[in-house]
Amino acid sequence: MLIALAGVSCKMVRELSDTGAVLAHGEVIARVGKHRLHRSELEKFIPSGVSPEDSTGLAQRYIKAWAEELIMLDMAEKQLSVKEKDLTEELEQYRRSLLTYRYQQKYINQRLDTLVTDDEIEAYYKANPDKFKLDRPVIKSRYLVIPADSRSLKTLRKKIASEEGAVDLMTADSLSLTAAIKYGDASDTWMDAITLAQEIGTDYRTLLGSIKNSFAEVEDDSGILHLAYIVEMVPAGKTAPLEYCSERIKDIILSSRKHALEASLESELLEDAVKSNKFVTY
């Protein structure tokens, strides 16, 4: 009777435990051995606002990945020896690396000068011109996508190519709202040729091959004209304009400063350890 009561008690404890888990985490939607996946865990993975179809697909992929990982883990637990499952050394090494990294980041963040002046950017650019050779052209342009038979096309072509000033550009912007499928003014911004081709919906080699008299024009099979007025272009093989490279140069300078701080930290710590007799070689 005692054994029977113990069995019933264990079953009740398990049921109460499962009930508590359901109340805390929501219904169980998948199980691998003793592991259970609750709806609340799955809902954290699925972004809000996605369609039911996308939600179902994401849920299925998550459940599959969750199951594969735990099945593999259970197999590893069964097949590996006690010695093979001993991760003490690896965990200690990981702990050391993580603590070292966190201290380095704290040290750098406290000392890093994040201000990079225009003069510093320009000086680096002038000293390293070969680092900024272009693989593809960069372009300043005004572009639009428009039906090839649009009655506004002639006017828009004229306005986006105008050098008269802001009035013509305002006219182009206003007219494109009703006449064009897409309009953009990147006349003050350097844009990679691939990016420009993507903006107007064509292939970049086709775009470059169609340039004539400062216009690139590609008409597709449905009668839509993909058009760009080339304000300025620097061809592949030439040094990129400074303003196109400025953010990249800033990142390079900051990265160099970080490496210098890391080196100085290691040097200072070693020097201090030697002076204080903390580090001794025999």
C-alpha positions in Angstrom: 0.0 0.0 0.0 2.9 2.4 0.8 4.5 1.7 -2.5 1.2 2.3 -4.3 0.6 5.5 -2.4 4.2 6.6 -3.2 3.6 6.0 -6.9 0.3 7.9 -6.9 2.0 10.8 -5.0 4.8 11.0 -7.5 2.3 11.0 -10.3 0.3 13.8 -8.6 3.5 15.8 -8.1 4.4 15.4 -11.8 0.9 16.5 -12.8 0.9 19.4 -10.4 4.4 20.4 -11.8 3.1 20.2 -15.4 0.0 22.2 -14.5 2.2 24.8 -12.8 4.4 25.0 -15.9 1.3 25.4 -18.1 0.0 28.2 -15.9 3.4 29.9 -15.9 4.4 29.5 -19.5 1.3 28.6 -21.5 0.4 25.3 -23.2 3.0 22.8 -24.2 3.3 22.7 -28.0 6.2 20.3 -28.5 8.2 17.8 -26.4 11.6 16.2 -26.7 12.1 13.7 -23.9 11.9 15.6 -20.7 12.1 19.0 -22.5 9.0 20.9 -23.3 8.4 23.9 -25.5 5.7 26.3 -24.2 3.7 28.7 -26.3 5.1 31.7 -24.4 8.6 30.8 -25.5 7.6 30.4 -29.1 5.7 33.7 -29.1 8.9 35.6 -28.1 10.5 34.4 -31.3 7.7 35.5 -33.7 7.5 39.2 -34.3 4.3 41.0 -33.9 2.4 42.1 -37.0 3.4 39.2 -39.2 0.7 37.5 -41.3 -0.8 34.2 -40.2 1.0 32.4 -43.0 4.4 33.9 -42.1 3.7 33.2 -38.4 3.0 29.6 -39.1 6.2 29.2 -41.2 8.3 30.9 -38.5 6.8 28.7 -35.8 7.5 25.5 -37.7 11.1 26.5 -38.3 11.6 27.4 -34.7 10.1 24.2 -33.4 12.2 22.1 -35.8 15.4 23.9 -34.8 14.5 23.5 -31.1 13.8 19.8 -31.5 17.0 19.1 -33.5 19.1 20.9 -30.9 17.7 19.0 -28.0 17.7 15.6 -29.7 21.4 16.1 -30.5 22.0 17.2 -26.9 20.3 14.1 -25.5 22.3 11.9 -27.8 25.5 13.6 -26.7 24.6 13.1 -23.1 24.1 9.4 -23.7 27.0 8.6 -26.0 29.8 10.7 -24.5 31.8 9.4 -21.5 32.0 11.3 -18.2 35.5 12.5 -19.2 34.2 13.7 -22.6 31.4 15.6 -20.9 33.7 17.4 -18.5 33.8 20.9 -19.8 35.6 22.5 -16.8 38.7 23.5 -18.7 36.8 24.8 -21.8 34.4 26.8 -19.6 37.3 28.3 -17.6 39.0 29.3 -20.7 35.8 30.9 -22.1 35.3 32.7 -18.8 38.8 34.1 -18.9 38.4 35.3 -22.5 35.0 36.8 -21.8 36.2 38.7 -18.7 39.3 39.9 -20.5 37.2 41.1 -23.4 34.8 42.9 -21.1 37.6 44.7 -19.3 39.3 45.7 -22.5 36.0 47.1 -23.8 35.5 49.0 -20.6 39.1 50.4 -20.7 38.7 51.4 -24.3 35.3 53.0 -23.8 36.6 55.1 -21.0 39.6 56.4 -23.0 38.6 56.3 -26.6 38.5 59.7 -28.3 35.6 59.3 -30.7 35.9 62.8 -32.3 37.4 62.5 -35.8 37.9 65.9 -37.4 37.5 66.7 -41.1 41.2 67.5 -41.2 42.1 64.1 -39.9 39.8 62.4 -42.5 41.3 64.5 -45.3 44.9 63.8 -44.2 44.3 60.1 -44.1 42.6 60.2 -47.5 45.5 62.1 -49.1 48.1 59.8 -47.5 46.3 56.6 -48.7 44.8 57.2 -52.1 45.3 53.6 -53.3 43.0 52.3 -50.5 40.1 54.1 -52.2 40.2 52.9 -55.8 36.8 52.3 -57.1 35.7 48.8 -58.2 32.5 50.3 -59.7 31.6 53.9 -60.7 30.0 56.2 -58.2 27.4 58.6 -59.4 25.4 61.7 -58.4 22.1 61.7 -60.2 18.4 62.5 -60.5 16.3 59.6 -61.5 12.8 58.5 -62.2 10.7 55.6 -63.3 7.9 56.6 -65.6 5.7 55.2 -68.4 7.5 55.8 -71.7 4.4 57.3 -73.3 3.8 59.8 -70.4 3.0 63.3 -71.7 5.0 64.7 -68.8 8.2 62.8 -69.8 9.6 65.6 -72.0 9.1 68.2 -69.3 10.5 66.0 -66.6 13.6 65.2 -68.7 14.2 68.9 -69.1 13.6 69.8 -65.5 15.8 67.1 -63.9 18.7 68.0 -66.2 18.3 71.7 -65.5 21.2 73.6 -63.9 19.1 76.8 -63.5 18.4 76.2 -59.8 15.8 75.1 -57.2 12.7 76.2 -59.1 13.1 73.6 -61.9 13.9 70.9 -59.4 10.8 71.8 -57.3 8.7 71.6 -60.6 10.2 68.2 -61.3 9.5 67.0 -57.8 5.9 68.3 -58.0 5.2 66.9 -61.5 6.7 63.5 -60.6 4.1 63.0 -57.8 1.4 62.4 -60.4 3.3 61.5 -63.6 6.1 59.2 -62.4 6.1 55.9 -60.7 9.3 56.8 -58.8 11.4 59.9 -58.5 14.6 60.7 -56.6 17.1 63.5 -56.3 20.6 62.2 -55.3 22.4 65.1 -57.0 24.2 65.9 -53.7 25.0 62.3 -52.7 27.5 59.8 -54.2 25.8 56.6 -55.0 27.3 53.3 -56.1 26.2 52.3 -59.6 24.6 49.1 -58.4 22.6 51.1 -55.8 21.4 53.5 -58.5 20.5 50.6 -60.8 18.5 49.1 -57.9 16.8 52.4 -57.2 15.4 52.6 -60.8 14.8 48.9 -61.2 17.4 47.8 -63.7 20.7 46.0 -64.0 23.8 48.2 -63.4 25.7 47.0 -66.4 22.7 47.8 -68.6 22.4 51.2 -66.9 26.0 52.0 -67.5 25.9 50.8 -71.1 22.9 53.1 -71.8 24.5 56.3 -70.7 24.5 58.9 -73.5 24.7 62.7 -73.2 24.4 62.4 -69.4 21.3 60.4 -69.5 20.9 56.6 -68.8 17.6 55.3 -70.2 16.4 51.7 -70.2 12.8 50.9 -71.4 11.5 47.5 -70.3 9.1 45.2 -72.2 6.1 46.7 -70.4 6.7 50.2 -71.7 8.2 51.6 -68.4 11.2 53.9 -68.8 14.0 53.7 -66.2 15.8 56.9 -66.5 18.7 58.7 -64.7 20.3 62.0 -65.3 24.0 61.8 -64.5 25.0 64.9 -62.6 28.5 63.7 -62.0 30.3 60.3 -62.2 33.7 58.9 -61.1 34.5 55.8 -63.2 35.8 52.5 -61.8 39.6 52.5 -61.3 39.7 56.1 -60.1 40.1 57.2 -56.6 36.7 57.7 -54.9 35.7 61.2 -53.9 36.6 62.2 -50.3 33.0 62.6 -49.2 32.1 59.1 -50.5 34.9 57.7 -48.3 34.6 59.9 -45.2 32.5 57.5 -43.1 34.8 54.6 -44.0 37.9 56.6 -43.1 36.4 57.6 -39.8 35.8 53.9 -38.9 39.4 53.2 -39.9 40.8 55.9 -37.7 38.6 54.9 -34.7 39.7 51.2 -35.2 43.3 52.3 -35.2 42.8 54.2 -32.0 41.2 51.1 -30.4 44.1 48.9 -31.4 46.5 51.4 -30.0 44.6 51.5 -26.7 44.6 47.7 -26.6 48.3 47.6 -27.1 49.0 50.2 -24.5 46.8 48.4 -22.0 48.7 45.1 -22.5 52.1 46.9 -22.3 51.1 48.9 -19.2 49.8 45.9 -17.3 52.8 43.9 -18.0 55.2 46.7 -17.1 53.3 47.3 -13.8 53.3 43.6 -13.0 57.0 43.4 -13.4 57.7 46.5 -11.3 55.5 45.2 -8.5 57.1 41.8 -8.6 53.7 40.3 -9.5 55.2 38.8 -12.7 58.5 37.0 -12.3 60.3 34.8 -14.8 62.9 32.2 -13.6 
